[in-house]
Amino acid sequence: MKSRTCPSTSIIAYELKKLTKLSPAETMLEDAVRRGAFDAKTDDWPLLRTHIVSLIQRAATDSFTPPIATVQKQKLNTLIQTLVEGFPSSPPFTLQRLAELAVSPTQHYNEHARDKYLRALERVVTVESSIQDLDSLRKRDTENTIMFVSAGVSMSDNPVIKLSPIEWLVDTGTPPPQELELEHEQESM
């Protein structure tokens, strides 16, 4: 007969974990996993990054079987280097998923899926934007809300969306945007 765990067991474990003294890095990591939260004013990214790197190294080597191969170790080192060098002052905007992969590597990947785990890490580490980049974009866009109207649909509800013309989609009866600007300038002269 299978033993059943009480549904409140995970809640009790969580509450017990809260009672134990967590390091600042562990506290930041818990916030990142639960809420995707990172406050650049109070949180220390270099400290959190160091903690995440150590967890990822441990997870990639100890959580999967067979032992890590040389190629996989090289890929892991490249990913860690990308994280450290690519995000020196602010975490990637994929911080929540990165924290999930660091804290519980086998939640979505079985013990034989190290390659899949490394590909998941690759997807969250090889992004271009940091949380700080997105915050500055949001601030700028809220200050300068640009309304884009296409076919009577307003896109101003989400000021973060950036739309640019796709030249090959321009209707054959409509001149490309550059020609429209030139015509407008000639008319105003």
TIKEGU-804196 format. One record per atom (N, C-alpha, C, O): residue number from 1; x, y, z. Coordinates in Angstrom, 1 decimal. Layout:
BEGIN
[NUM [X Y Z]]
...
***
This chain:
BEGIN
[1 [0.8 -1.2 0.0]]
[1 [0.0 0.0 0.0]]
[1 [0.9 1.2 0.0]]
[1 [1.8 1.3 0.8]]
[2 [0.6 2.2 -0.9]]
[2 [1.4 3.4 -0.9]]
[2 [1.1 4.3 0.3]]
[2 [0.0 4.4 0.8]]
[3 [2.2 4.9 0.7]]
[3 [2.0 5.8 1.9]]
[3 [1.6 7.2 1.3]]
[3 [2.2 7.7 0.3]]
[4 [0.6 7.8 1.9]]
[4 [0.2 9.1 1.4]]
[4 [0.7 10.2 2.3]]
[4 [0.8 10.0 3.5]]
[5 [1.1 11.3 1.7]]
[5 [1.5 12.4 2.5]]
[5 [0.4 13.4 2.6]]
[5 [-0.4 13.5 1.7]]
[6 [0.3 13.9 3.8]]
[6 [-0.7 14.9 4.1]]
[6 [-0.5 16.1 3.2]]
[6 [0.6 16.6 3.0]]
[7 [-1.6 16.7 2.6]]
[7 [-1.5 17.8 1.8]]
[7 [-0.8 19.0 2.5]]
[7 [-0.2 19.8 1.8]]
[8 [-0.9 19.0 3.8]]
[8 [-0.4 20.2 4.5]]
[8 [1.1 20.0 4.8]]
[8 [1.8 20.8 5.4]]
[9 [1.7 18.8 4.4]]
[9 [3.1 18.5 4.6]]
[9 [4.0 19.6 4.0]]
[9 [4.9 20.0 4.6]]
[10 [3.7 19.9 2.7]]
[10 [4.5 20.9 2.0]]
[10 [4.3 22.3 2.7]]
[10 [5.3 23.0 2.7]]
[11 [3.2 22.6 3.2]]
[11 [2.9 23.9 3.8]]
[11 [3.8 23.9 5.1]]
[11 [4.4 24.9 5.4]]
[12 [3.7 22.8 5.9]]
[12 [4.5 22.7 7.1]]
[12 [6.0 22.9 6.8]]
[12 [6.7 23.6 7.5]]
[13 [6.5 22.2 5.8]]
[13 [7.9 22.3 5.4]]
[13 [8.2 23.7 5.0]]
[13 [9.3 24.2 5.4]]
[14 [7.4 24.4 4.3]]
[14 [7.6 25.7 3.9]]
[14 [7.7 26.6 5.1]]
[14 [8.6 27.5 5.3]]
[15 [6.7 26.5 6.1]]
[15 [6.7 27.3 7.3]]
[15 [8.0 27.0 8.1]]
[15 [8.6 27.9 8.7]]
[16 [8.4 25.7 8.3]]
[16 [9.6 25.4 9.0]]
[16 [10.8 26.0 8.4]]
[16 [11.7 26.5 9.0]]
[17 [10.9 26.0 7.0]]
[17 [12.0 26.7 6.3]]
[17 [12.0 28.2 6.6]]
[17 [13.1 28.7 6.7]]
[18 [10.8 28.8 6.7]]
[18 [10.8 30.2 7.0]]
[18 [11.3 30.5 8.4]]
[18 [12.0 31.5 8.6]]
[19 [11.1 29.6 9.3]]
[19 [11.6 29.8 10.7]]
[19 [13.1 29.7 10.8]]
[19 [13.8 30.3 11.7]]
[20 [13.7 28.9 9.9]]
[20 [15.2 28.8 9.9]]
[20 [15.8 30.0 9.3]]
[20 [15.2 30.6 8.4]]
[21 [16.9 30.4 9.8]]
[21 [17.6 31.6 9.3]]
[21 [18.1 31.4 7.9]]
[21 [19.0 30.6 7.8]]
[22 [17.6 32.1 7.0]]
[22 [18.1 32.0 5.6]]
[22 [19.2 33.1 5.4]]
[22 [19.1 34.2 5.9]]
[23 [20.1 32.8 4.6]]
[23 [21.1 33.8 4.2]]
[23 [20.4 34.8 3.3]]
[23 [19.4 34.5 2.7]]
[24 [21.0 36.0 3.2]]
[24 [20.4 37.0 2.2]]
[24 [20.3 36.5 0.8]]
[24 [19.3 36.7 0.2]]
[25 [21.2 35.7 0.3]]
[25 [21.2 35.2 -1.0]]
[25 [20.0 34.2 -1.1]]
[25 [19.3 34.2 -2.1]]
[26 [19.8 33.3 -0.1]]
[26 [18.7 32.4 -0.1]]
[26 [17.4 33.1 0.0]]
[26 [16.4 32.6 -0.7]]
[27 [17.3 34.1 0.7]]
[27 [16.0 34.9 0.8]]
[27 [15.7 35.5 -0.5]]
[27 [14.6 35.4 -1.0]]
[28 [16.7 36.1 -1.2]]
[28 [16.5 36.7 -2.5]]
[28 [16.1 35.6 -3.5]]
[28 [15.2 35.9 -4.4]]
[29 [16.7 34.5 -3.4]]
[29 [16.4 33.4 -4.3]]
[29 [15.0 32.9 -4.1]]
[29 [14.3 32.6 -5.1]]
[30 [14.6 32.7 -2.9]]
[30 [13.2 32.3 -2.6]]
[30 [12.2 33.3 -3.1]]
[30 [11.2 32.9 -3.7]]
[31 [12.5 34.6 -3.0]]
[31 [11.6 35.6 -3.6]]
[31 [11.5 35.5 -5.1]]
[31 [10.5 35.7 -5.7]]
[32 [12.7 35.3 -5.7]]
[32 [12.7 35.2 -7.1]]
[32 [11.9 33.9 -7.6]]
[32 [11.3 34.0 -8.7]]
[33 [12.0 32.8 -6.9]]
[33 [11.3 31.6 -7.3]]
[33 [9.8 31.9 -7.1]]
[33 [9.0 31.6 -8.0]]
[34 [9.4 32.4 -5.9]]
[34 [7.9 32.5 -5.6]]
[34 [7.3 33.6 -6.4]]
[34 [6.2 33.4 -7.0]]
[35 [7.9 34.8 -6.5]]
[35 [7.2 35.9 -7.1]]
[35 [7.9 36.5 -8.3]]
[35 [7.4 37.4 -9.0]]
[36 [9.1 36.0 -8.7]]
[36 [9.8 36.6 -9.7]]
[36 [10.3 38.0 -9.3]]
[36 [10.6 38.8 -10.2]]
[37 [10.4 38.2 -8.0]]
[37 [10.7 39.5 -7.5]]
[37 [12.2 39.7 -7.4]]
[37 [13.0 38.8 -6.9]]
[38 [12.7 40.9 -7.8]]
[38 [14.0 41.3 -7.5]]
[38 [14.0 42.8 -7.4]]
[38 [13.6 43.5 -8.4]]
[39 [14.4 43.4 -6.3]]
[39 [14.4 44.8 -6.1]]
[39 [15.9 45.3 -6.1]]
[39 [16.7 45.0 -5.3]]
[40 [16.2 46.0 -7.2]]
[40 [17.6 46.4 -7.4]]
[40 [18.0 47.4 -6.3]]
[40 [19.2 47.5 -6.1]]
[41 [17.1 48.0 -5.7]]
[41 [17.5 49.0 -4.6]]
[41 [18.0 48.2 -3.3]]
[41 [18.9 48.7 -2.6]]
[42 [17.4 47.1 -3.0]]
[42 [17.7 46.4 -1.8]]
[42 [18.4 45.1 -2.0]]
[42 [19.1 44.6 -1.1]]
[43 [18.2 44.4 -3.2]]
[43 [18.8 43.1 -3.4]]
[43 [20.2 43.3 -4.0]]
[43 [20.4 44.2 -4.8]]
[44 [21.0 42.4 -3.7]]
[44 [22.4 42.4 -4.2]]
[44 [22.6 41.3 -5.3]]
[44 [22.7 40.1 -5.0]]
[45 [22.6 41.8 -6.5]]
[45 [22.6 40.8 -7.7]]
[45 [23.9 40.0 -7.7]]
[45 [23.9 38.8 -7.9]]
[46 [25.1 40.6 -7.5]]
[46 [26.3 39.8 -7.5]]
[46 [26.3 38.7 -6.4]]
[46 [26.8 37.6 -6.7]]
[47 [25.8 39.0 -5.3]]
[47 [25.6 37.9 -4.2]]
[47 [24.7 36.8 -4.7]]
[47 [25.0 35.6 -4.5]]
[48 [23.5 37.2 -5.2]]
[48 [22.5 36.3 -5.7]]
[48 [23.1 35.5 -6.9]]
[48 [22.9 34.3 -6.9]]
[49 [23.8 36.1 -7.8]]
[49 [24.3 35.5 -8.9]]
[49 [25.3 34.4 -8.5]]
[49 [25.3 33.3 -9.0]]
[50 [26.2 34.7 -7.5]]
[50 [27.2 33.7 -7.0]]
[50 [26.5 32.5 -6.4]]
[50 [26.9 31.4 -6.6]]
[51 [25.4 32.8 -5.7]]
[51 [24.6 31.7 -5.1]]
[51 [23.9 30.8 -6.2]]
[51 [24.0 29.6 -6.1]]
[52 [23.4 31.5 -7.2]]
[52 [22.7 30.7 -8.3]]
[52 [23.8 29.9 -9.0]]
[52 [23.5 28.7 -9.4]]
[53 [24.9 30.5 -9.3]]
[53 [26.0 29.7 -10.0]]
[53 [26.4 28.5 -9.2]]
[53 [26.5 27.4 -9.8]]
[54 [26.6 28.6 -7.9]]
[54 [27.0 27.4 -7.2]]
[54 [25.8 26.4 -7.2]]
[54 [26.1 25.2 -7.2]]
[55 [24.6 26.8 -7.1]]
[55 [23.5 25.9 -7.1]]
[55 [23.4 25.2 -8.5]]
[55 [23.2 24.0 -8.6]]
[56 [23.6 25.9 -9.6]]
[56 [23.5 25.4 -10.9]]
[56 [24.7 24.3 -11.1]]
[56 [24.5 23.3 -11.7]]
[57 [25.9 24.7 -10.7]]
[57 [27.0 23.8 -10.8]]
[57 [26.7 22.5 -10.0]]
[57 [27.0 21.4 -10.5]]
[58 [26.2 22.6 -8.8]]
[58 [25.9 21.4 -8.0]]
[58 [24.8 20.6 -8.7]]
[58 [24.9 19.4 -8.7]]
[59 [23.7 21.3 -9.2]]
[59 [22.6 20.6 -9.8]]
[59 [23.1 19.8 -11.0]]
[59 [22.7 18.7 -11.2]]
[60 [23.8 20.5 -11.9]]
[60 [24.2 19.9 -13.1]]
[60 [25.1 18.7 -12.9]]
[60 [25.2 17.8 -13.7]]
[61 [25.9 18.7 -11.9]]
[61 [26.8 17.6 -11.6]]
[61 [26.3 16.5 -10.8]]
[61 [26.6 15.3 -11.0]]
[62 [25.4 16.9 -9.8]]
[62 [24.9 15.9 -8.8]]
[62 [23.5 15.4 -9.0]]
[62 [23.2 14.3 -8.5]]
[63 [22.7 16.2 -9.7]]
[63 [21.3 15.8 -9.8]]
[63 [20.9 14.9 -10.9]]
[63 [19.8 14.3 -11.0]]
[64 [21.8 14.6 -11.8]]
[64 [21.6 13.8 -13.0]]
[64 [22.5 12.7 -13.1]]
[64 [23.7 12.7 -12.5]]
[65 [22.1 11.6 -13.8]]
[65 [23.0 10.5 -14.0]]
[65 [23.1 10.3 -15.5]]
[65 [22.1 10.7 -16.2]]
[66 [24.1 9.7 -16.1]]
[66 [25.4 9.3 -15.5]]
[66 [26.2 10.6 -15.2]]
[66 [25.7 11.7 -15.4]]
[67 [27.4 10.4 -14.7]]
[67 [28.3 11.5 -14.3]]
[67 [28.4 12.5 -15.5]]
[67 [28.3 12.1 -16.7]]
[68 [28.6 13.7 -15.2]]
[68 [28.6 14.8 -16.3]]
[68 [29.8 14.5 -17.2]]
[68 [30.9 14.3 -16.8]]
[69 [29.5 14.6 -18.5]]
[69 [30.5 14.4 -19.6]]
[69 [31.3 15.7 -19.8]]
[69 [30.9 16.7 -19.4]]
[70 [32.4 15.5 -20.4]]
[70 [33.3 16.7 -20.7]]
[70 [32.6 17.8 -21.5]]
[70 [32.7 18.9 -21.2]]
[71 [31.9 17.3 -22.5]]
[71 [31.1 18.3 -23.4]]
[71 [30.1 19.0 -22.6]]
[71 [29.9 20.2 -22.7]]
[72 [29.4 18.3 -21.7]]
[72 [28.4 18.9 -20.9]]
[72 [29.0 19.9 -19.9]]
[72 [28.5 21.0 -19.6]]
[73 [30.1 19.5 -19.3]]
[73 [30.8 20.4 -18.4]]
[73 [31.3 21.7 -19.1]]
[73 [31.2 22.8 -18.5]]
[74 [31.8 21.6 -20.3]]
[74 [32.2 22.7 -21.1]]
[74 [31.0 23.6 -21.4]]
[74 [31.1 24.9 -21.3]]
[75 [29.8 23.0 -21.7]]
[75 [28.6 23.8 -22.0]]
[75 [28.2 24.5 -20.7]]
[75 [27.8 25.7 -20.7]]
[76 [28.2 23.8 -19.6]]
[76 [27.9 24.4 -18.3]]
[76 [28.8 25.6 -18.0]]
[76 [28.3 26.7 -17.6]]
[77 [30.1 25.4 -18.2]]
[77 [31.0 26.5 -17.9]]
[77 [30.8 27.7 -18.8]]
[77 [30.9 28.9 -18.4]]
[78 [30.4 27.5 -20.1]]
[78 [30.1 28.5 -21.0]]
[78 [28.8 29.3 -20.6]]
[78 [28.8 30.5 -20.6]]
[79 [27.8 28.6 -20.1]]
[79 [26.6 29.2 -19.7]]
[79 [26.8 30.0 -18.4]]
[79 [26.3 31.1 -18.3]]
[80 [27.6 29.5 -17.5]]
[80 [28.0 30.3 -16.3]]
[80 [28.7 31.6 -16.7]]
[80 [28.5 32.6 -16.1]]
[81 [29.7 31.4 -17.6]]
[81 [30.4 32.6 -18.0]]
[81 [29.5 33.6 -18.7]]
[81 [29.7 34.8 -18.5]]
[82 [28.6 33.2 -19.5]]
[82 [27.6 34.1 -20.1]]
[82 [26.8 34.8 -19.1]]
[82 [26.5 36.0 -19.2]]
[83 [26.3 34.1 -18.0]]
[83 [25.6 34.7 -17.0]]
[83 [26.4 35.8 -16.2]]
[83 [25.9 36.9 -16.0]]
[84 [27.6 35.4 -15.9]]
[84 [28.5 36.3 -15.1]]
[84 [28.9 37.6 -15.9]]
[84 [28.8 38.7 -15.4]]
[85 [29.3 37.3 -17.2]]
[85 [29.8 38.4 -18.0]]
[85 [28.6 39.2 -18.6]]
[85 [28.7 40.4 -18.8]]
[86 [27.6 38.6 -19.0]]
[86 [26.4 39.2 -19.7]]
[86 [25.6 40.1 -18.7]]
[86 [24.9 41.0 -19.2]]
[87 [25.6 39.8 -17.4]]
[87 [24.7 40.5 -16.5]]
[87 [25.5 40.9 -15.3]]
[87 [25.3 40.3 -14.2]]
[88 [26.4 41.8 -15.4]]
[88 [27.3 42.2 -14.3]]
[88 [26.5 43.0 -13.2]]
[88 [26.9 42.8 -12.0]]
[89 [25.5 43.8 -13.5]]
[89 [24.9 44.6 -12.5]]
[89 [23.4 44.4 -12.3]]
[89 [22.9 44.8 -11.3]]
[90 [22.8 43.6 -13.2]]
[90 [21.3 43.4 -13.0]]
[90 [21.0 42.0 -13.6]]
[90 [21.6 41.6 -14.6]]
[91 [20.1 41.3 -12.9]]
[91 [19.8 39.9 -13.4]]
[91 [19.1 39.9 -14.8]]
[91 [18.5 40.9 -15.1]]
[92 [19.1 38.8 -15.5]]
[92 [18.3 38.7 -16.7]]
[92 [16.9 38.8 -16.4]]
[92 [16.4 38.4 -15.3]]
[93 [16.1 39.2 -17.3]]
[93 [14.6 39.3 -17.1]]
[93 [14.0 37.9 -16.9]]
[93 [12.9 37.8 -16.4]]
[94 [14.7 36.9 -17.2]]
[94 [14.3 35.5 -17.0]]
[94 [14.7 35.0 -15.6]]
[94 [14.8 33.8 -15.4]]
[95 [14.9 35.9 -14.7]]
[95 [15.4 35.5 -13.3]]
[95 [14.5 34.5 -12.6]]
[95 [15.0 33.5 -12.0]]
[96 [13.2 34.6 -12.7]]
[96 [12.3 33.6 -12.0]]
[96 [12.6 32.2 -12.5]]
[96 [12.7 31.3 -11.7]]
[97 [12.6 32.0 -13.8]]
[97 [12.9 30.7 -14.4]]
[97 [14.3 30.2 -14.0]]
[97 [14.5 29.0 -13.7]]
[98 [15.3 31.1 -14.1]]
[98 [16.7 30.8 -13.7]]
[98 [16.7 30.3 -12.3]]
[98 [17.4 29.3 -11.9]]
[99 [16.0 31.0 -11.4]]
[99 [16.0 30.6 -10.0]]
[99 [15.3 29.3 -9.8]]
[99 [15.8 28.4 -9.0]]
[100 [14.2 29.0 -10.5]]
[100 [13.5 27.7 -10.5]]
[100 [14.5 26.6 -10.9]]
[100 [14.5 25.5 -10.2]]
[101 [15.2 26.8 -11.9]]
[101 [16.2 25.8 -12.4]]
[101 [17.3 25.5 -11.4]]
[101 [17.8 24.4 -11.3]]
[102 [17.7 26.6 -10.7]]
[102 [18.8 26.5 -9.7]]
[102 [18.3 25.7 -8.5]]
[102 [19.0 24.9 -7.9]]
[103 [17.1 26.1 -8.0]]
[103 [16.6 25.5 -6.8]]
[103 [16.1 24.1 -6.9]]
[103 [16.4 23.2 -6.1]]
[104 [15.3 23.8 -8.0]]
[104 [14.8 22.5 -8.2]]
[104 [15.0 22.0 -9.6]]
[104 [14.1 22.0 -10.4]]
[105 [16.2 21.5 -9.9]]
[105 [16.5 21.1 -11.3]]
[105 [15.8 19.9 -11.8]]
[105 [15.6 19.8 -13.0]]
[106 [15.3 19.0 -10.9]]
[106 [14.7 17.8 -11.3]]
[106 [13.1 17.9 -11.2]]
[106 [12.4 16.9 -11.4]]
[107 [12.6 19.1 -11.0]]
[107 [11.2 19.2 -10.9]]
[107 [10.5 19.0 -12.3]]
[107 [9.5 18.3 -12.4]]
[108 [11.2 19.4 -13.4]]
[108 [10.6 19.2 -14.7]]
[108 [11.5 18.3 -15.6]]
[108 [11.1 18.0 -16.7]]
[109 [12.7 17.9 -15.1]]
[109 [13.6 17.1 -15.8]]
[109 [14.0 15.9 -15.0]]
[109 [14.4 16.1 -13.8]]
[110 [13.8 14.7 -15.5]]
[110 [14.1 13.5 -14.8]]
[110 [15.7 13.4 -14.6]]
[110 [16.4 14.2 -15.2]]
[111 [16.1 12.4 -13.9]]
[111 [17.5 12.3 -13.6]]
[111 [18.4 12.0 -14.8]]
[111 [19.6 12.0 -14.7]]
[112 [17.8 11.6 -15.9]]
[112 [18.6 11.3 -17.1]]
[112 [18.5 12.4 -18.1]]
[112 [19.0 12.2 -19.3]]
[113 [18.0 13.5 -17.7]]
[113 [17.8 14.6 -18.7]]
[113 [18.7 15.8 -18.5]]
[113 [18.3 17.0 -18.6]]
[114 [20.0 15.6 -18.3]]
[114 [20.9 16.7 -18.1]]
[114 [21.0 17.6 -19.3]]
[114 [21.1 18.8 -19.1]]
[115 [21.0 17.0 -20.5]]
[115 [21.1 17.8 -21.7]]
[115 [19.9 18.8 -21.8]]
[115 [20.0 19.9 -22.2]]
[116 [18.7 18.2 -21.5]]
[116 [17.5 19.1 -21.5]]
[116 [17.6 20.2 -20.5]]
[116 [17.2 21.4 -20.7]]
[117 [18.1 19.9 -19.3]]
[117 [18.3 20.9 -18.2]]
[117 [19.3 22.0 -18.7]]
[117 [19.1 23.1 -18.5]]
[118 [20.4 21.5 -19.4]]
[118 [21.4 22.5 -19.8]]
[118 [20.8 23.4 -21.0]]
[118 [21.1 24.6 -21.1]]
[119 [19.9 22.8 -21.8]]
[119 [19.3 23.6 -22.8]]
[119 [18.3 24.6 -22.2]]
[119 [18.2 25.8 -22.7]]
[120 [17.6 24.2 -21.1]]
[120 [16.7 25.1 -20.4]]
[120 [17.5 26.3 -19.8]]
[120 [17.1 27.5 -19.9]]
[121 [18.7 26.0 -19.2]]
[121 [19.5 27.0 -18.7]]
[121 [20.0 27.9 -19.8]]
[121 [20.1 29.1 -19.6]]
[122 [20.3 27.3 -20.9]]
[122 [20.8 28.1 -22.1]]
[122 [19.8 29.2 -22.5]]
[122 [20.1 30.3 -22.8]]
[123 [18.5 28.7 -22.6]]
[123 [17.4 29.6 -23.0]]
[123 [17.2 30.8 -22.0]]
[123 [16.9 31.9 -22.5]]
[124 [17.4 30.6 -20.7]]
[124 [17.2 31.7 -19.8]]
[124 [18.4 32.5 -19.6]]
[124 [18.3 33.7 -19.1]]
[125 [19.6 32.1 -19.9]]
[125 [20.8 32.8 -19.7]]
[125 [21.2 33.6 -21.0]]
[125 [21.9 34.7 -20.8]]
[126 [20.9 33.1 -22.1]]
[126 [21.3 33.8 -23.4]]
[126 [20.3 34.8 -23.9]]
[126 [20.2 35.0 -25.1]]
[127 [19.7 35.5 -23.0]]
[127 [18.8 36.6 -23.3]]
[127 [19.6 37.9 -23.3]]
[127 [20.7 38.0 -22.8]]
[128 [19.1 38.9 -23.9]]
[128 [19.8 40.2 -24.0]]
[128 [19.5 41.2 -22.9]]
[128 [20.3 42.0 -22.5]]
[129 [18.2 41.2 -22.5]]
[129 [17.7 42.2 -21.6]]
[129 [17.8 41.8 -20.1]]
[129 [17.6 40.6 -19.8]]
[130 [18.1 42.8 -19.3]]
[130 [18.1 42.5 -17.9]]
[130 [16.8 43.1 -17.3]]
[130 [16.1 43.8 -18.0]]
[131 [16.6 42.8 -16.0]]
[131 [15.4 43.4 -15.3]]
[131 [15.5 44.9 -15.4]]
[131 [14.5 45.6 -15.5]]
[132 [16.7 45.5 -15.2]]
[132 [16.9 46.9 -15.2]]
[132 [16.6 47.5 -16.5]]
[132 [16.0 48.6 -16.6]]
[133 [17.0 46.8 -17.6]]
[133 [16.6 47.3 -19.0]]
[133 [15.1 47.4 -19.1]]
[133 [14.6 48.4 -19.7]]
[134 [14.4 46.4 -18.7]]
[134 [12.9 46.4 -18.8]]
[134 [12.3 47.4 -18.0]]
[134 [11.3 48.1 -18.4]]
[135 [12.8 47.6 -16.8]]
[135 [12.3 48.7 -15.9]]
[135 [12.4 50.1 -16.5]]
[135 [11.5 50.9 -16.5]]
[136 [13.6 50.3 -17.1]]
[136 [13.8 51.6 -17.7]]
[136 [12.9 51.8 -19.0]]
[136 [12.5 52.9 -19.3]]
[137 [12.7 50.7 -19.7]]
[137 [11.8 50.7 -20.9]]
[137 [10.4 51.1 -20.4]]
[137 [9.7 51.9 -21.0]]
[138 [10.0 50.4 -19.4]]
[138 [8.6 50.6 -18.9]]
[138 [8.4 52.1 -18.4]]
[138 [7.4 52.7 -18.7]]
[139 [9.4 52.6 -17.7]]
[139 [9.3 54.0 -17.2]]
[139 [9.3 55.0 -18.4]]
[139 [8.4 55.9 -18.4]]
[140 [10.1 54.8 -19.4]]
[140 [10.1 55.6 -20.6]]
[140 [8.8 55.5 -21.3]]
[140 [8.3 56.6 -21.8]]
[141 [8.3 54.3 -21.5]]
[141 [7.1 54.2 -22.3]]
[141 [5.9 54.7 -21.6]]
[141 [4.9 55.1 -22.2]]
[142 [5.9 54.6 -20.2]]
[142 [4.7 55.2 -19.5]]
[142 [4.8 56.7 -19.6]]
[142 [3.7 57.3 -19.6]]
[143 [5.9 57.3 -19.6]]
[143 [6.0 58.7 -19.7]]
[143 [5.7 59.2 -21.1]]
[143 [5.0 60.2 -21.3]]
[144 [6.1 58.5 -22.1]]
[144 [5.8 58.8 -23.5]]
[144 [4.9 57.8 -24.2]]
[144 [5.4 57.1 -25.1]]
[145 [3.7 57.7 -23.7]]
[145 [2.8 56.6 -24.3]]
[145 [2.6 57.0 -25.8]]
[145 [2.1 58.1 -26.1]]
[146 [2.9 56.0 -26.6]]
[146 [2.7 56.2 -28.0]]
[146 [1.5 55.3 -28.5]]
[146 [1.4 54.1 -28.2]]
[147 [0.6 56.0 -29.2]]
[147 [-0.6 55.3 -29.6]]
[147 [-0.3 54.8 -31.1]]
[147 [0.0 55.6 -31.9]]
[148 [-0.6 53.6 -31.3]]
[148 [-0.4 53.0 -32.6]]
[148 [-1.8 52.5 -33.0]]
[148 [-2.4 51.7 -32.3]]
[149 [-2.3 53.1 -34.1]]
[149 [-3.6 52.7 -34.6]]
[149 [-3.5 52.0 -35.9]]
[149 [-2.9 52.5 -36.9]]
[150 [-3.9 50.8 -36.0]]
[150 [-3.9 50.0 -37.2]]
[150 [-5.2 49.3 -37.4]]
[150 [-5.7 48.5 -36.5]]
[151 [-5.9 49.6 -38.5]]
[151 [-7.2 49.1 -38.8]]
[151 [-8.2 49.3 -37.7]]
[151 [-9.0 48.5 -37.4]]
[152 [-8.1 50.5 -37.1]]
[152 [-9.0 50.9 -36.0]]
[152 [-8.8 50.3 -34.7]]
[152 [-9.6 50.5 -33.8]]
[153 [-7.7 49.6 -34.5]]
[153 [-7.4 49.0 -33.2]]
[153 [-6.3 49.7 -32.5]]
[153 [-5.2 50.0 -33.0]]
[154 [-6.5 50.2 -31.3]]
[154 [-5.6 50.9 -30.5]]
[154 [-4.7 50.0 -29.7]]
[154 [-5.1 49.1 -29.1]]
[155 [-3.4 50.2 -29.8]]
[155 [-2.4 49.4 -29.1]]
[155 [-1.8 50.1 -27.9]]
[155 [-0.8 49.7 -27.3]]
[156 [-2.5 51.2 -27.5]]
[156 [-1.9 52.0 -26.4]]
[156 [-2.2 51.4 -25.0]]
[156 [-1.7 51.9 -24.0]]
[157 [-3.0 50.3 -25.0]]
[157 [-3.2 49.6 -23.7]]
[157 [-2.0 49.1 -23.1]]
[157 [-1.9 49.1 -21.8]]
[158 [-1.0 48.6 -23.8]]
[158 [0.2 48.1 -23.3]]
[158 [1.4 48.9 -23.9]]
[158 [1.8 48.7 -25.0]]
[159 [1.9 49.9 -23.2]]
[159 [2.9 50.8 -23.7]]
[159 [4.2 50.2 -24.0]]
[159 [5.1 50.8 -24.5]]
[160 [4.4 48.9 -23.5]]
[160 [5.7 48.3 -23.7]]
[160 [5.9 47.7 -25.1]]
[160 [7.0 47.4 -25.5]]
[161 [4.8 47.4 -25.7]]
[161 [4.8 46.8 -27.1]]
[161 [5.4 47.8 -28.0]]
[161 [5.0 49.0 -28.2]]
[162 [6.4 47.4 -28.8]]
[162 [7.1 48.2 -29.8]]
[162 [6.7 47.6 -31.1]]
[162 [7.0 46.4 -31.4]]
[163 [6.2 48.4 -32.0]]
[163 [5.8 47.9 -33.3]]
[163 [6.6 48.7 -34.4]]
[163 [6.8 49.9 -34.2]]
[164 [7.1 48.0 -35.3]]
[164 [7.8 48.6 -36.4]]
[164 [7.3 48.1 -37.7]]
[164 [6.8 46.9 -37.8]]
[165 [7.3 48.9 -38.8]]
[165 [6.8 48.4 -40.0]]
[165 [7.6 47.3 -40.6]]
[165 [8.8 47.2 -40.5]]
[166 [6.9 46.4 -41.3]]
[166 [7.5 45.2 -41.9]]
[166 [7.4 45.5 -43.4]]
[166 [6.3 45.5 -44.0]]
[167 [8.6 45.8 -44.0]]
[167 [8.5 46.3 -45.4]]
[167 [7.9 45.4 -46.4]]
[167 [7.2 45.9 -47.3]]
[168 [8.1 44.1 -46.3]]
[168 [7.5 43.2 -47.2]]
[168 [6.0 43.0 -47.0]]
[168 [5.4 42.4 -47.9]]
[169 [5.5 43.5 -45.9]]
[169 [4.0 43.4 -45.7]]
[169 [3.3 44.6 -46.2]]
[169 [2.1 44.7 -46.2]]
[170 [4.0 45.6 -46.7]]
[170 [3.4 46.9 -47.2]]
[170 [2.5 46.5 -48.4]]
[170 [2.9 45.8 -49.3]]
[171 [1.3 47.0 -48.4]]
[171 [0.4 46.8 -49.5]]
[171 [1.0 47.4 -50.8]]
[171 [1.6 48.4 -50.7]]
[172 [0.8 46.7 -51.9]]
[172 [1.4 47.2 -53.1]]
[172 [0.8 48.6 -53.5]]
[172 [1.5 49.3 -54.3]]
[173 [-0.3 48.9 -53.1]]
[173 [-0.9 50.3 -53.4]]
[173 [-0.4 51.3 -52.4]]
[173 [-0.6 52.5 -52.7]]
[174 [0.2 51.0 -51.4]]
[174 [0.8 51.9 -50.4]]
[174 [2.3 52.0 -50.5]]
[174 [3.0 51.0 -50.5]]
[175 [2.8 53.2 -50.7]]
[175 [4.3 53.3 -50.8]]
[175 [4.9 53.0 -49.5]]
[175 [4.3 53.1 -48.4]]
[176 [6.2 52.5 -49.5]]
[176 [6.9 52.2 -48.2]]
[176 [7.0 53.5 -47.3]]
[176 [6.8 54.6 -47.8]]
[177 [7.2 53.3 -46.0]]
[177 [7.1 54.4 -45.1]]
[177 [8.1 55.5 -45.4]]
[177 [7.7 56.7 -45.2]]
[178 [9.3 55.2 -46.0]]
[178 [10.2 56.3 -46.3]]
[178 [9.6 57.2 -47.4]]
[178 [9.7 58.4 -47.3]]
[179 [8.9 56.7 -48.4]]
[179 [8.3 57.5 -49.4]]
[179 [7.2 58.3 -48.8]]
[179 [7.0 59.4 -49.3]]
[180 [6.4 57.8 -47.9]]
[180 [5.3 58.5 -47.2]]
[180 [5.9 59.7 -46.5]]
[180 [5.3 60.8 -46.6]]
[181 [7.0 59.6 -45.8]]
[181 [7.6 60.7 -45.1]]
[181 [8.1 61.8 -46.1]]
[181 [7.9 62.9 -45.9]]
[182 [8.7 61.3 -47.2]]
[182 [9.2 62.3 -48.2]]
[182 [8.0 63.0 -48.8]]
[182 [8.1 64.3 -49.0]]
[183 [6.9 62.3 -49.2]]
[183 [5.7 63.0 -49.7]]
[183 [5.2 64.0 -48.7]]
[183 [4.8 65.1 -49.1]]
[184 [5.1 63.7 -47.4]]
[184 [4.6 64.6 -46.4]]
[184 [5.5 65.8 -46.3]]
[184 [5.0 66.9 -46.2]]
[185 [6.8 65.6 -46.4]]
[185 [7.7 66.8 -46.3]]
[185 [7.6 67.7 -47.5]]
[185 [7.6 68.9 -47.3]]
[186 [7.4 67.1 -48.7]]
[186 [7.2 67.9 -49.9]]
[186 [5.9 68.7 -49.8]]
[186 [5.9 69.8 -50.3]]
[187 [4.9 68.1 -49.3]]
[187 [3.6 68.8 -49.2]]
[187 [3.7 70.0 -48.2]]
[187 [3.0 71.0 -48.4]]
[188 [4.4 69.8 -47.1]]
[188 [4.5 70.9 -46.1]]
[188 [5.4 72.0 -46.6]]
[188 [5.4 73.1 -46.0]]
[189 [6.2 71.8 -47.6]]
[189 [7.1 72.9 -48.1]]
[189 [6.3 73.9 -49.0]]
[189 [6.9 74.8 -49.4]]
***
